[in-house]
Structures are given as C-alpha cells and as structure tokens.
C-alpha cells in the first residue's frame, strides 16, 4: 500500500489512543492499523497519531521535506473536514423502532460533545428492521417459460428463503414491550433543541400481541422545543387528543403541513371534531383512520361498527379561504364515496360531531340514522334541531331551515 493511499485512510477512520511509551518494536503493522475498527471514536486520526516506528516504516523513501508537507496537509484536512463530517453524520438522523436504535438516539441527545445540537431532522422508521419489502418475498424469476436460472438468480432465491425463515423466527413469541422503546425516544426528543422543521413519527407496529391485545398510548412532549416545526406526521399509534392539543400549542403558528395517519383515539368522532375546530393556519392537512378498530378480526366487525367508521380527509389550502378544498373519502354499504367540501364552512355550521360527520359525508356516515338525524326523501337528509325545527341538506350541498 502506497503512502498516498494511506493518507486518505488515516484521515477518514477513527483510531484508538496510542501508548507513546511503548517499546521500539512496532505493536501493529500498517495493514493491521488500517483495517481494524476501534471502539474509541472520540478523536479523528491523523499522521500525528501513528507511532514513530510506523511512521519511519511507512516513510522510508520520503525525505524530511515531504514528511513535513504530509503532516501539515493531514492536519489542515482534519481541521477543515471535521465540521463537514460531524454535520453529515448528525444533522439528519434516521432511527429504527428497536430498543438499541432508540437508546443510541438517547445517548446522542445527552452526549457531552454537544452533538445533539447538530440534529435538525429526525426520521423514525415505521417498519421493523426485521421486515423486508413485500416484493422481496414475492421474487419469482420463473417467468416467460424459462427452464433454467443464472447463478445470481439462484443465489437470490436462496436469500429469499433464508430471510423468510428468519423473519418468521423473529415474530414468533411475545412482541417486545413498546414502552421500552418509546421512553428513550421521548427522552431524546426533549434534548434535541434544534429539531425544528420536520418530525415524522410513524409507529405502525407499536402494538403488543402476546396474551392479550394492548394498544400503547404515546405521550408527546409538552414543551416549546418544536416551536418552529413546519411539517409533522404522526402515524400508527394510539394518542391522547388532549396531549396532542398541548403539544401543538407551541407550533401552531409555524406548522404548515400536518398528517395524522391510522391513529387510534378513545372516541374518534368526538376527538377528531374537537381537534378540527382548532384554528390552524395550514397549507396541507391530512387525516386518516384505520379501516377497522385495532384488535378486531374481520368477522368481529359488525354492521354498526362498519357504518360509523370515519372517512379520510385531505384539506389543501387555508381552512378559512373560499378557494380551500377538502376531499373526503370513505366506505359505506353503498360502496366507496369521494366528496369535496369546504371544511371550515362545515365546522362553522354544525356544533356537534354527529351532525358534522353526517353533513360532510352527505349521509354516508353511519351516524346519520342516529337519534339526532333521519332520512328524508329523494336522498335528502333531515336533522332535527333543538327548537323543533328541521335543517335540510341534499346531495348538492344545498341547505335550508324549516321551522
């Protein structure tokens, strides 16, 4: 290995501290030093970290001027590249939802070197690291009447079979307690003060499936640390709406894009209605609910529960603007439906969850046949008011009141 090749290696790898009092016999060859991966990564290595004996061995054909130039170059590169290196490593962090990854994130957030101040973007993977893409398991090279496979295709098929076995091994037995993983995550979030613009928290598999079904309630930090948050996505877990409201107080003015996906709440129709009534200044808002309550098998999902499943909403533009469009998608016994409404007008018109969901889905939501609403003629829906009058609306979104 030439000395030129080694210079780049010396600069980009981490090395353990060197005992300067060692004997004149080299304790490591150059190849050993370059290939080993030490655990101590506090200091970036330079030529200065090499034993004198190894420097002599590596530079046997270099004169003093070359050695001086080499040492000065390495020191300068080390100084210039250190910030780039640390920023590239810590500015955008991606963590997996397993205990080791969550604990590592917590360590970064509390490290004495203050690398926690460098973290600005954080992605929490919504997949288990033991899960692979669906297409991987469906790999099938036997297409087009082929009678033989290449070596690469045979290796790929063997890999699919091996990973399939390992995947099933992984999910056997009790699932790990999600609270063990969530605790260090919340701890880390509180110590990442510059995590400002984006937060993607997708925890789709935070559910225990051992002796009994258990939904984990995730508590978000109630502090000012996200006061500059612009994009927020929460997905796949059970949430306390009151906690969410407190969390959003400090970022309501800056938040522009907000997505709630496959979330579970204690009382979805009431919780979501109250949440929507908060005065947001969003450019994009999406909310979607599970196709059926978590923990229900298909055969346990009766007609009434199916009817009362809330639709998905997507609101594009300022909520109070006349040009704002809200699309509503859902399922009913009549099939799938797709509607467009003005969200803020609907919220301003109706003061109860039941009436709001009935109106915004044009009667497709199961609550329309409840105690405070009834079917009219020709597709018209009639809602009884407290004063004995009736509020009518039809499929064209035309409304009128009759005393």
Secondary structure, DSSP 8 states (H G I E B T S, - for coil): --HHHHHHHHHHSB-----TT--SS-SS-HHHHHH---S--SSB--GGGS-HHHHHHHTTT--HHHHHHHHHHHHHHHHHHHHHHHHHHHSEEEE-SSHHHHHHHHHHHH-TT-GGGG--EEEE-SS-TT---HHHHT-----TT-----HHHHHHHHHHHHHHHHHHHHHSS----HHHHHHHHHHHHTT-TT--SEEEEE-TT-EEESSSEEE-EE----SGGGTT--EEEEESSEE-HHHHHHHHHTTTTT--EEEEEEEB-SSHHHHHHHHHTS----SEEEEEE-SS-TT--GGG--HHHHHT---EEEEES-TTSTT-EEEEEEEETTEEEEEEE-HHHHHHH--SHHHHHHHHTTT-SGGGGSTT-EE-STT-EEEE-TTS-EEEE-TT--EEEE-
